[in-house]
């Protein structure tokens, strides 16, 4: 047990050093990895913010173009609706009437001709011809809306097939001076306008542009899909309006297709708004390449650091083992395996100071083999060595506490340091050793020991040599009294008690 304690105390500093090296390396790796992860996340957030800003600018510019054209076209509809109330309009010829109604009307190849329908929904005036063919639009939504809701203002219909082309219809109510319903003036914007607008943009194939009414009806979408056009997102239970607020963004699966995208909604207040979308894998493509590159470099550095740490830890362990063996050689008696005189002096010095601080007793046994010289001369040095080894084994077996120190003090003399123990208890230990040594050999007279016992509480100014001298004096008294006995030294008078 004492040998094990010696091994633990010898190896502990090096174990701590190797452990600290490994812990510090692991902490460094974790810290470095955390910094790299934080940097990569910042880069990812930066890529997302840049993509969001780009999509917001795109959506805002598209909405501005659409709103401007709708506003210009609406001004023409307002002018026609207002001029329809002129009293002289019914007295002029058709060419003059067209000139009055449509002189300032906006014309463009994507804008349909403005038409006027009376209160029954019949076509009365068409900007594209002086003699329009009969048409009845009384069943159309835009006609019924204006007829039943005087204050609706500009109404934008769902996408529909209008006069041979897919279009959205813009309409306004014509009211008389008393607010009575006189009819509806309509115009249309063909889908070709949106196609041309989107073609002017530098978009990736999987990028999406969606134009919606304020009620979330899809008016136009790129890529174009007639199955989607005209659908209202309010009818889709899997999509919530809160997912995409005005001027906000949303990352994930959208309401139309399963591709995860970053969607950004425009911030305008016009009759329609625009949502621009970009696939998330395209948004983070550059970041992913950079992350893989940096991650590979960081992983290589981590592996190198860990490998270096393990190599260094192994070398430290080897050096610690070598130091332990050197210390063991320097502090262990080669014959008996007990501590030597040098180690004993070091231990008793430490225990003496501790006992002085704690005001606790410390005991010392000085043990000497009886008639060893005669035994050695009679049976030879090899037998003498075996006798000493046997005595050492008996002493070690009798001393069981971890803090006790057993040492070969010199020649056939042994020392046992017993911290925090009284003289009477130390005497019991000495007697245990003596009896065990006596019974160890078949010939009891050939293997007996004499024991000197001393115990005291160290006082200030007192040196541990006093304790050694007292135990040694008690040992001489035991030998003088006939050997094979234990004697306690009486302190401080050092009177001897057998």
N, C-alpha and C positions, 0 to 999 in steps of 0.2 A: 504493500500500500504506500509506504514511504517512497519507494522507487517510482511508483506511478505518479505520486504528487510531484516528485522532482522532475519527471518528464513533462508534466503539464506546465509547471512553472517555467521550464526551460523553453518550451515550444510556443507558449502563448504570445510573446511579442511578435514572432514571425508570422503566426497565424493571423494576428490582427493586421499586420502589414499587408499580407496577401489579400485578406478580406477587404480591407480598405481600398486597395488598388482596384479590385473587381467592382466594389460598390461605386467608387468614384468614376470608373469607366462607364458603368451602366447608367449612372446619373448623368454623365456627360452625353452619352448617346441619347438618353431620353430627352434631355434639354435641347440638344442639337436637333433632334427629330421634331420636337415641339416647335422650335423656331422655324424649321423648314416647312412644317405643316401650316403654321400660321402665315408664313410668307406665301405659300401656295394658295391658301384660302383667300388672302388679300388679292392675289393675282386673279383668282377666279371671280371674286366680287368685282374687281376692276373690269374684267372682260364682260361680265354681265351688265355692269353699269354702262359700259361703252355701247354694247348691243342695244340696251334699253334706250339710250339717248338717240342712237341712230334710228331705231324703229319709231321712236316718238317724233323725231323730225320728219321721217317719211310719212307717217300717218297724218301729221299736222299739215304737211304740204299738200297731200292728196285731198284732205278734207277742205283745205282752203281753196284749191282749184275747183272742186265740186261745188262748194258753197257759193263761190263767186259766179260760176256759170248759172247755178240755180237762181241766184239773186238777180242776175242780168235778165234771165228769161222771165222771172217773176215780174220784173218791172214792165216788160212788154205785155204780160197778161193783165197787169193792173191798168196799163194805158188803154188796152182794148176794152176792158170792163168799164172803165170810166168814159171812154168815147162812145160807147153804146148808148149812153144817156143823152147824147146831143140831139136836140129836137130836129135839126136840119138833116140828120143822117138818113131819114126816110124819104127825103125829097131829092136827093142827088143820085146820079147814075152809079152803077156798080164800080166802074173804075175809080170814080172820085171817092166812093165809100171805102174802097180798099186803100186808097191813098190816105184817107183820114185815119182809118183804123190801124194800118200796118206800116205807116211810113217810118216809124221809129222802132219797129219790131226787130228783134235780133234774128239774124239769119246765119245759119252755119250748117255744114253738111251733116252734123250729128243731131241737129235739132229738127223735130218735125214741124210741119206747118201749123200755125195757130188756127183753131176752129172755134166757132161759136154755135152753141146749141140753145134752142129756145126752152121755154118752161116745160114743154112736153118731151124734151130730149131729142128733138129733130134737128139735124144739121141745117143751119141757115146761112152761115158764112164760112168760107174756107180761104185762108190766105194763099193757098197754092193755085186756086182757080176761081174764075168769076161765076162759073156755073157748077157747083158741087153736086155730086150724085147724092141721092137720098140716103141718109143714115139715121139710125135711131139708137141713141145711147142711154135711154131712160133706165135700162137695167144695170148699167155699170155702177160700181161702188162710188166712184167719184161724183156721179150725177146725184145719186141718192143722198150722199153725205151733204152736199151743198144745198140740196132742196130742203133737207130736214134740219140743218144746223146753220143758221144764218151767220154765226160768228166764227166759223171754222178757219177762215183765211185761206192761205195756200195749202192745198191738199196734194200730197204725193201718193200715188197709187202703188199697189204692189206691182212687181215686174209682170208684164203681160205681152202677148202678141198683139201689137197695135199697128194697124195699117200695113201689115205685111212684115214687120220687123219687131224683134223683142225690144221693148222700151219700158220706161217708167213715164207715167202720165202726170203732168202738173196741171192743176186746175184751180180756177177761182170762181166764186159766185158773182153773178150779175144781179144787182138789186136795184129797184127803182128808187125814187126819191123818198118813198114811204117805207123802204126796207122790204118791199115785196119781191118775191122770187121771179126773176125774168129769164133765167137760164144760167148757162155755165160756159166759161171760156177755157179752152184746154190747149195744151201743147205737150210735146213729148221729147224726151232725151233718149236716143237710141243706145243700145248696148255698145255699139261701135265706138262711142265716145269713151267709155271706160276701158275698152280693149286698147284703144290708141293711147290713152293715158298711162295704162300699166306697161305698155310696150316701151314707153319712153324711159322707164325706170330700169336701173341696173339691178335686177333681182336674181337670186339663185333659184333653181327649178323648184325647190321645196318651200320657198318663201311664200307666204300667203298675204293677200290684201283682201279684207272684207269690208264692204260698205253696207251700213245698216241704218234703218230709220230709228227714230228715237224710241219706238215701241219694240225695237230689237228684231225687226223683220229684215232678213238678208236681201239687200237690193242687188248686190253684185259681189262676185268673189273671184279671186285669182288663186289657184287655177279654176277655170270656168267649169261649172257643173250645174246643169239645169235641174237636177234632182235636189239641189241645195237652194237655188235661187227662189226667193219668195217664201221660204220657211221662216217661222218665227221661233227664236230661241226660247221664248217663254213656254213653248210646248215641250221642251226637252227637260225632263225631270232631272237628268244627270248634270245639268248645267245651271248654276245659280248666278243671278245678276250681280251678286256681291263679289263674285270672283274677279270681276273687271270693272272697277269704278272709273269715273271720268278722270282721264289723265293718269290712270294707274296701270299696273302691269300684273301679269299672271304667268307663272311657269308651271307647265304640266300639260296634261291631255286636254285638248279643246273640245268644243261642242260638236264639231263637224267630223273630224277624223281622229284616229287614235295616236297620231304622231305627237310626242311631247314637244311643245314649242314654248318659246318666250313670246307672249302676246302683250302688246302695248296699245292702249286706247288713246285716241286723239283728245285734245283738250278744248276743241271749239264748241260753240253753242248753236251751230247751224241746224237745219232740219235733219241732217244725216251726220253720222260720225263714222270714223274709219278705225279698224283694228288691224294692225300689222303684226305678222307672226313670223318667227324664224325658228327652225328646229334647234333644240337644245344641243344636239351633237355638233351642229355647225357653229353655234355660239361659243362652245367650249373646245372646239377642235384645236385651235392654236394653243390654248391653255393645256389641253391634254398632252399634246406633243411635248410641251415644255415641262409638264409635270413628270412625264415618263423619263425625260432626259435627266432632270434634276434628281428625281427619285432614284434612278440607276446610279448616279454619281454618289448620292448620299448613302445608298445601300452598300456600295463598294467601300466607302470610307468607314461605315459602321462595321462591316465585316473585318476590314483591316484592323480597326481599333480593337474589336473584340478578340481577334486572333492574337494581336500583339499583347493584349492584356493577359490572355490565357498563357501565352509563352512566358511572359514576365512573372506571372503568378506561379507557374511551375518552377521557374528558376529560383524564385524567392523561397518556394517550398523546399527545393533541394538544398539551398543555402541554409535554410532554417534547420533542416535535418542534420546537415554537416555541423552547424554551430551547436546543435543539441548534443551530438555525439562528442564533439570536442569538449563541451562543458561537462558532459557526463564523465569523460575520461579524466578531466581536470578535478572533478569533485567526488569521484567514486573510488573506493578502494577496490583494486583489481582482484584481490583474492576473495573477499567476502561479499562484494556487491553493495556494501553499506557506504555511507558517505565518509569521506576522509576527514582528516583533522582540519584542513583548510576550509572545507564547506561547513564543518561544525562550528568553527569560530565565527563564520559569517552568519549562520542561523542564530546562534546564541546571542550575538550582538543585536540582531533585529528583535528577537523575542524579549531580550532584557529591556530594550527601550519601550516596547509595547507594554510590558508588564509595569514599567515605571509610570507610563501615562495612565494606565487603567488601575494602578494600585492593586494589581493582582499578584498572587504568588507564582513563582516559577521554581520547579524542582529539577534536580540533576542527579542521575545515577552514574556512579563510576564503578565499572565492573572489571574484574581482573581474573584471568584463568589461574586456578591454584596449581602450584607445582608444574608450571608449564615448561620451565627450562629442563627439569628432570625428565618430564614426559618426552620432550623433544629429543633429549640426548639418548633416551632409552629406545624409543620407537622410530626415530629418524624425523627429518624435516617434513617429509611428505605426510606422515601421520600427524605431525604437529599442525600442518596446514589444514588437514581434514578436521582436526579438533576445533580450530578457530572458525572454520566454516560452519560446523555444527553449532557452536555457541552463537554465532551470528544468526543462524536460522531460529534458534530458540528465543533469542532476544526479539527478533522481528515478529515472531508469532505471538509474543506476549504483549507487544506494544501495538495497540489497535487504533488509536486516534490519529486523524489526518494531520494534526498540527505537531505531533511528536517527532522528534528527530533522533535517529539511531546512527551512531558513527563508530568507526574503528579509530580509537583515540591514539593508538600507537602500540606496536608489538602485539602483546596478548591482552591489552587493555581496551575496553569499550566504554562509550559514553552514551547516555540516554537522556535527552532533554525533554522534560514534561511541563509545558506551559500550563498555568492556571490550575495547579493541583497542589494539595496540601502535603505536608511531610508524611502523614499517616497513609494517605492514598498512594503516595510515591513508594512508601515502604511495602505496601501490598504488591505493587508492580514488581519491585525488586525481588520479593519472595517468590512471586510467580516465575520469574526468570530463573532464579536459583534452583527451585524445585524441578523445573522443566529441564534444565541443563543436567541436573543430577540424575534424572531418570532417562536421559537421552542415550547413555551408553550402558552396555551390559555390565561393565565394571564401573560402578558408581564412583569409586575413588579416583578413577582416571579422568573424570570430567565434572569437576565441581568449580564453582566460581564464588568469589567474595564480592559483596556489593556495599558501596558507600552511598548513603542517601543524604541529600541536603535540599532544603526548601526555604525560601524567604521571599518577602515582598521588597523589591528594590526601592531604595530611597535615593533622594537627590544626592549627588556626589559619590554614590557607591558604584563600583565597577563590577562587572560580572565575574572578574577573576576571584572575587571573594567567594562566590558560589562554588566555583571550580575547586578552590583551595579547601573549602569546607567539605565537599564531597570526597575529595582526594584524602583528606585527613580521616574521614569516616571509613574509607576503604582500608587505609593502613591499620585502623583500629580493628576492622573485621579480620584482617590477616593476623594481626597480633593476638586476637582472641581465639585463634584456632582454625581460621578459614571456613569456607562453606557456610557462611552466614551473612546477614545484612545488618548494617549499623546505621543509625540516623545521627546526623550531626546536629547538636543543639546550638542554635544561633541566638544572639550574636556571640555568646561566651564560647561557642564551639565546644562545649562539653559533649562527650560522646555517650550515647545511650544504646546498649546492645538490645 
